């Protein structure tokens, strides 16, 4: 089945994105399954991180929900496509290059500019400013995070996981149904404070 991407204008945009790295890359190299997976990644991320339910069937002329804001979903689509293509070995990802060190018979390979420390404790966004480069997936997710913020700000439906606290001064336990006058009387009786009120 032909899959029309939800947020890309077509397969030529993918070719424009990767042609410098892969000069022989053509529209024929862009598989419909990669386009469908890209849209699936986007809709999954929007729901899991922003409670935004996507709706799109991949048919020509159909309109995707949610609508794109500031080309953020378009950009995420391109970077997820690059991620899909790198999974299959069509293109590769090596912005840092490979550094090789040999000591005796031991050879170690690692990406140049790769931070050799871990700062992932607490908020993972603390690591972003010190990263020398990001993967295709990280860039796509960053664009989707921006989309989610704008979507909720515009719609007034900001989703949050804030906790709520309540206090019940009686012995009944929070949420129990009971007449406070009766409960107060028996609480006072149990604690020996009957005449103190």
N, C-alpha and C positions, 0 to 999 in steps of 0.2 A: 504494500500500500504506500502511495506517495504521501509523505508527511510535509505539510507546509509549516514552517517555523512560526511560533507565536509572535516573536518580537524582532526577528530578522527580516529584511526585505527579500532575502533569497540566498541561495547558495553562493553566488558571486561575492558576497560580503565576506564569507569565510575564506574564499580563495584570496581576496585582497589582504586578509589578516595574516596568512601564512606563506604567501608567495615568495617573500624574501628569504625565508628559511628553506623553503622547498620549491625551487623554480619550476619543477615539473608537475606541481600540484594543479589540478583542474577541478572543475565542477563535478566531474565524474568520481573524484575521490571523496566527495562529501556524501556520505551515506544517510539515507532517511532515518535509519535507526539512531545515528548520532544526533540528528536534529530532534528526534522524539525524546531521547534521553536528556538532552539539554533542557528542553521544556519541562521534563519531569523533575530534574534537579531543581529548577527554579521554583516550580509549584510546591515541591516538598519543603524547600528552605523557607519560602514565604509562610507556609502554614506552621512549620515547627518553630520558627523564631518570631513570627508576628501574628499568628492566628488569622492569616489572610488566605481564604480558600480560593484557589485558582479554578478557572473553568475554560477549557479549550479542547476542541476535538481534532485539530490538525487538518481540517478540510479547507480547501481553497475558498477564500471569501469569508470565513468565519472570524469573528472578533474575539480576542482573548480578554478574559477578565482575570486579574485586574489590568486596567489600562496602564501603559507605560508613562512614567513621570520623568521628564528630563533625560530620556534615553538611558535610564539606569538599567532597565531590564534588557534593553538592546545590548548594552555593554556586557552585562552578566552573561548573556547568551553567547557572545563571541568568545569570552574567556572560558566558559564551560565547554564550548566546542573545541577549543584548543586543548583543554584538559582531556576530553574524550579522544581526540586525535593522538595525544601523547600516550594515552593508555594503550592504544593499538599500535604504537610504534610508527605512525605516519609522520609525526613531527617529534622533536625532542625538546626538552626544557633544560637549558643549562645557562642561565644568565650569569652565574658565577664562575663557570668553567670548572675544570677538574684540576686539583693540585695533587701531585704524587710525591711521596717521600719514601725513600728506600734506605734502610739501615740494615746492612748485612743481607740476610735472606728475607727480611720482613719488609713488605711493601704496603703502604697505607695510602688510600685514595680518599679524598674528601673534596667538597665543593669549596672553592676559594670564596672568601668573604663570608663564609658561613659563620655565624656567631658561635664561638666555642664556649658558651656559657648558657645557663638556663634562667630565664626571668619569667616563667609562666605562672608563678604563684599569684593568687588573687585574680584580678581582672586580666584576661588574656590580651586585652587591648593595650596593656602596658608594654607588651613586647613589640607592637607594631612600629613605634617610632624608631627603634634601634635596629630593625631588620634591614639589611642592605638590599634585599630583593624579596619579592613575594611570588608564590606559585600562581598559576592560572586560577586555580580553585580559590585561593585566598583573595585575589583581586575580585573575582566574581562575587564572593560572599561579602566583601566590603561594599560593593555596589548595591547588593541586596539589602544590607543593613541600612544604608542610606535611604533606599526606597521605602523600607518598612517605617522608618522614622517620619518621612514626609507623608506617607499614606495615612498614618494614624493622626498626625498633626492636622492634616487637611480634613479628615473625616470626623475628628473629635472622638475617635474610638481607641484611644491609647490603651494598649494592653499592658498590664503590669502584674507582677507577682508579689505585690506588697502584702505583708501580713497585717492582720487586724487583731487587736487585743480587746478583751472585755473582762470585767471583774464582777463577780457575784458575791455579795457580802454574807450570804446565808449558807447554811449547811446543806442545802438541797443539792448543790452541784450545778454547774452551769448548764442551762438548757432544760432543766426539769420544770414541770408545770406545777405551780402551787400558789396559794394565796400568801402573800408576804406577811400579812398580819398574823396568820396562824403560825407560819414558820418562825417569825420573830419571837412569838410567845413561847413556843417549844424550845427554841434555841436558848432563850433566857432561862427557861426552867432547867434545861440540861446543864447549863454552865453555872447555875446557882445565882443568877442575876435577876430572879423573878421580881423582887421588890424594888430593884434599883431603877426601874424605868419610870 
